[in-house]
Amino acid sequence: MAAAGDDDALLPAPTAVPDGVPVAELVDLTPPEQVARAALARAKAAARARGLRPGVTPSRPVSSGSAPGPRDPQPLAISAGLLARDLGWEPGLVVGDLVHRWAQIVGPQVADHCEYVSFAAGLLTVRASSTAWAANLRLLAPAMLARFDEALGPGVVVQVDVLGPVGHGFGRGPRRVAGRGPRDTYG
């Protein structure tokens, strides 16, 4: 085991720096002009490697070539989509598209017996015309979700909630219907 005095022998003796003396006087530094020339030479070499000639401005503006670029004219659908995204209008546009294309998305037979009620945070609520159609729509929910993914984009509609039909209030009013009333279609 080495003694404490042996460790000191391994380290170089500390140099004493007088107070107020600039470091440049104590150490040989590369002159600033030489450092600047070396940096400029490296920048010129990098520009030549990229195919640019330093000091010469191109006569034509640089174009994006044959591929479309961000400065090229964009289709209106892309520009409108970006605007809607930036302003936070996408959820309202999805609901409008869903209501407008309801019969096309779910099919004419389902659209005749099922109506849109609401859409919020991925939950689509629909109302069936009868309890039998409500049961069928609950069984068709996975197929409906696949259609919504195709038409509106993946993950827009994540759950379908099917409500039964709303019954009329037969128990009150001047046109009261005697008897039990319809049982199968209102429940």
Backbone torsions as a table, in degrees:
resi	resn	phi	psi	omega
1	MET	NA	138.7	-176.4
2	ALA	-86.6	148.1	178.7
3	ALA	-82.5	166.2	-178.7
4	ALA	-62.7	-30.7	179.6
5	GLY	-69.4	-28.7	179.7
6	ASP	-68.7	-35.6	179.0
7	ASP	-63.1	-37.2	-179.7
8	ASP	-67.0	-27.9	-178.9
9	ALA	-72.2	-24.0	-179.5
10	LEU	-77.4	-28.3	-177.6
11	LEU	-87.2	142.3	176.0
12	PRO	-68.7	154.0	-179.8
13	ALA	-68.9	134.8	-179.8
14	PRO	-66.2	141.6	178.3
15	THR	-88.6	138.5	179.5
16	ALA	-88.5	124.0	179.6
17	VAL	-102.7	119.0	178.2
18	PRO	-68.9	144.3	179.9
19	ASP	-67.3	137.8	174.7
20	GLY	84.8	0.8	180.0
21	VAL	-94.4	128.0	178.6
22	PRO	-64.2	147.4	-178.7
23	VAL	-64.2	-33.0	-178.8
24	ALA	-60.1	-27.7	179.2
25	GLU	-79.0	-24.8	-178.0
26	LEU	-87.8	-28.1	-174.2
27	VAL	-123.7	144.8	176.5
28	ASP	-81.1	107.3	178.8
29	LEU	-98.7	153.9	175.0
30	THR	-72.2	135.7	-179.8
31	PRO	-60.3	143.7	-178.2
32	PRO	-58.5	-34.9	-179.6
33	GLU	-63.8	-39.2	-179.9
34	GLN	-68.2	-37.7	177.7
35	VAL	-64.1	-43.6	-179.7
36	ALA	-64.7	-42.8	179.3
37	ARG	-62.1	-40.4	-179.9
38	ALA	-65.8	-40.2	178.5
39	ALA	-65.8	-41.5	178.3
40	LEU	-64.3	-40.8	178.4
41	ALA	-63.0	-40.0	177.4
42	ARG	-65.6	-40.9	179.5
43	ALA	-64.8	-41.4	178.3
44	LYS	-64.7	-40.8	178.7
45	ALA	-63.9	-39.6	178.7
46	ALA	-66.6	-38.8	178.4
47	ALA	-65.9	-42.3	177.6
48	ARG	-62.5	-37.7	179.3
49	ALA	-64.6	-30.2	177.4
50	ARG	-85.2	-3.9	178.8
51	GLY	92.9	12.0	179.6
52	LEU	-99.0	150.3	176.1
53	ARG	-109.5	113.6	-177.6
54	PRO	-62.9	137.3	177.8
55	GLY	89.4	-8.9	-179.4
56	VAL	-113.0	121.7	177.8
57	THR	-87.1	141.0	179.8
58	PRO	-67.0	143.8	-178.6
59	SER	-75.7	-28.5	177.8
60	ARG	-111.8	149.5	174.7
61	PRO	-68.0	148.3	-179.7
62	VAL	-70.8	126.3	179.0
63	SER	-104.4	169.1	-179.0
64	SER	-81.7	-1.8	-179.9
65	GLY	81.9	-152.0	-177.1
66	SER	-79.8	-18.2	180.0
67	ALA	-81.7	145.6	177.7
68	PRO	-66.3	141.4	-179.1
69	GLY	-125.6	175.3	-178.1
70	PRO	-68.5	-19.9	-180.0
71	ARG	-89.1	-10.0	179.2
72	ASP	-74.1	155.2	175.4
73	PRO	-60.3	138.3	-178.2
74	GLN	-107.8	150.0	174.2
75	PRO	-61.4	151.6	-177.4
76	LEU	-61.9	-36.1	-179.4
77	ALA	-62.1	-40.1	179.3
78	ILE	-68.5	-44.5	179.9
79	SER	-63.7	-42.4	179.5
80	ALA	-66.7	-38.8	177.7
81	GLY	-63.3	-41.7	177.7
82	LEU	-65.5	-39.6	178.1
83	LEU	-64.0	-44.5	179.3
84	ALA	-62.2	-40.5	178.9
85	ARG	-65.0	-44.9	-177.8
86	ASP	-65.4	-33.8	-178.1
87	LEU	-92.5	-2.5	177.2
88	GLY	78.5	27.7	-178.3
89	TRP	-92.3	-5.2	-172.8
90	GLU	-56.1	-45.3	-179.4
91	PRO	-60.0	-41.5	178.7
92	GLY	-66.5	-35.9	177.8
93	LEU	-68.6	-35.8	177.9
94	VAL	-64.7	-43.5	179.6
95	VAL	-64.1	-43.0	178.7
96	GLY	-63.0	-41.1	177.9
97	ASP	-65.4	-41.1	179.1
98	LEU	-62.9	-45.8	-179.7
99	VAL	-67.7	-41.7	-178.0
100	HIS	-65.2	-41.2	-177.0
101	ARG	-102.6	23.9	-175.2
102	TRP	-53.6	-52.9	-177.9
103	ALA	-65.2	-34.0	179.7
104	GLN	-70.8	-38.5	-176.5
105	ILE	-75.3	-49.6	-175.3
106	VAL	-88.1	-14.2	-178.6
107	GLY	98.9	151.7	-175.0
108	PRO	-66.0	-37.0	-178.0
109	GLN	-67.8	-44.1	178.7
110	VAL	-68.1	-37.3	-179.8
111	ALA	-64.8	-29.9	177.6
112	ASP	-68.2	-27.4	-174.6
113	HIS	-115.3	8.0	-176.5
114	CYS	-145.6	133.8	179.6
115	GLU	-126.3	149.6	178.1
116	TYR	-69.3	135.7	176.7
117	VAL	-112.6	-55.1	-179.0
118	SER	-160.3	164.3	176.3
119	PHE	-145.6	123.1	178.9
120	ALA	-151.7	127.9	174.0
121	ALA	53.2	41.8	176.7
122	GLY	86.5	-5.8	179.9
123	LEU	-99.4	115.0	177.5
124	LEU	-98.4	125.2	178.5
125	THR	-109.2	127.4	179.2
126	VAL	-126.3	157.3	178.5
127	ARG	-120.7	128.8	179.8
128	ALA	-88.6	156.3	-178.3
129	SER	-80.7	-19.7	177.8
130	SER	-148.8	166.7	179.3
131	THR	-67.8	-31.4	177.7
132	ALA	-65.2	-43.6	178.1
133	TRP	-67.7	-34.1	177.1
134	ALA	-62.3	-42.6	178.2
135	ALA	-64.6	-42.5	178.6
136	ASN	-63.7	-41.4	-179.0
137	LEU	-66.6	-33.3	176.4
138	ARG	-65.3	-35.5	176.9
139	LEU	-73.8	-29.5	-179.2
140	LEU	-87.2	0.7	-175.5
141	ALA	-55.9	-44.1	178.6
142	PRO	-62.3	-38.9	177.7
143	ALA	-67.1	-37.1	177.7
144	MET	-65.7	-39.2	178.6
145	LEU	-63.2	-38.6	177.9
146	ALA	-64.4	-39.7	177.7
147	ARG	-66.3	-39.4	178.7
148	PHE	-66.1	-37.2	176.7
149	ASP	-62.6	-39.8	178.6
150	GLU	-67.5	-43.0	-172.9
151	ALA	-82.2	-39.6	-172.6
152	LEU	-107.7	-15.7	-177.2
153	GLY	113.8	152.2	-177.4
154	PRO	-67.8	137.7	174.9
155	GLY	81.0	3.7	178.7
156	VAL	-74.5	-52.8	175.6
157	VAL	-103.9	118.3	-177.8
158	VAL	-110.0	-15.1	-179.7
159	GLN	-151.6	142.0	177.0
160	VAL	-116.0	122.9	177.2
161	ASP	-106.7	120.8	-176.1
162	VAL	-103.8	123.2	176.9
163	LEU	-101.9	149.0	175.7
164	GLY	-77.8	174.9	-179.0
165	PRO	-70.1	156.7	177.9
166	VAL	-95.7	125.5	-178.5
167	GLY	-85.5	159.2	177.2
168	HIS	-83.6	153.6	177.9
169	GLY	-83.3	88.8	-177.0
170	PHE	-81.4	-10.1	-172.3
171	GLY	-83.5	-11.7	-175.1
172	ARG	-133.5	166.8	173.4
173	GLY	95.5	169.6	-175.9
174	PRO	-71.0	-20.7	-178.7
175	ARG	-105.6	45.9	-178.1
176	ARG	-68.7	138.3	178.2
177	VAL	-99.1	127.7	179.5
178	ALA	-75.5	150.5	177.0
179	GLY	103.1	-174.1	-177.2
180	ARG	-74.0	-23.9	-179.1
181	GLY	83.0	176.5	-179.3
182	PRO	-67.4	134.3	-176.7
183	ARG	-108.6	-34.5	-172.3
184	ASP	-79.0	-37.5	-172.3
185	THR	-92.9	-7.1	-180.0
186	TYR	-125.8	107.6	-178.8
187	GLY	-172.3	NA	NA
